[in-house]
Amino acid sequence: MTTIECCPVDDYRVEFSSRISNVAFIKPPVGKSFTLDQKRQLVLWLRSLGYSVVFQEGKAIRVYDGQSARLDDIPFSQKERDRNEQKRQDVLKQEALCRQREEQRQSEFARIKATPAYKYVESLLGDAANEYNKVKLARFVSGEDSKFQGLAASAWCERLDQAKIEYRALSVSDVVENIKAHFQRCQVAQVAVPNLA
C-alpha cells in the first residue's frame, strides 16, 4: 500500500484513550463534524501510514496499533499544532506571571519587614501569627493600608492580653484599631524617652 503524504482534512484532533491502551481517536474540531467523504479519506490516509482503523458512525475514527509508542506518531493537523502551541505559550505566560507576582510579593515582604511597624508586630505576636498576616497587620498599623487585609486568629489572644490590648467582645476591625493605637503610643514613647542603653 502506498503512503498518502498529505492529510485529506485540514483540521482534526488526536485524543488518546485513558481506558484502552494502544487506542487513539481522530476527532473533528470541537462543535464540528467530519463529512462521510472526509471520514473515508482519513481512514485511507491512516491505513496508508500503517495503522489499524475502525470506521465508526459517530464523530470519531478509532485508531489501533500493537505498539502504543507508534500512536504518538500520528501527525497532528497544523491547526491542532497551532492550538497546542498557543496553549503552551499561554501556560508559559501564566507561569512567568506567577513568578513575577511571587517576586513582587517577596520584595514587598522584605520592604515591610524592615519597618518599625513590622518589628512591633513581630514582637507583639511572635509565632502566634504567620508571616503573611504579620505583614498585613504591619501595613495597617503603619497607615499604608486603611483596612486590615489579613486574618486574625484566636492564637493572638494570649499575646494581646500580655500587651494589655483589649480584644474581648470586639470585631476584628476594632481589635486591629486597638493594636494600631497601641503601636502609635509605643512610637510616641520611644521618641519621648531617649535610649539610655
PyMOL commands that set and color helices and strands:
alter all, ss='L'
color gray80, all
select helices_A, chain A and resi 36-48+68-71+78-113+116-128+131-141+156-163+172-192
alter helices_A, ss='H'
color red, helices_A
select strands_A, chain A and resi 13-16+23-27+52-54+61-64
alter strands_A, ss='S'
color yellow, strands_A
deselect
rebuild
show_as cartoon
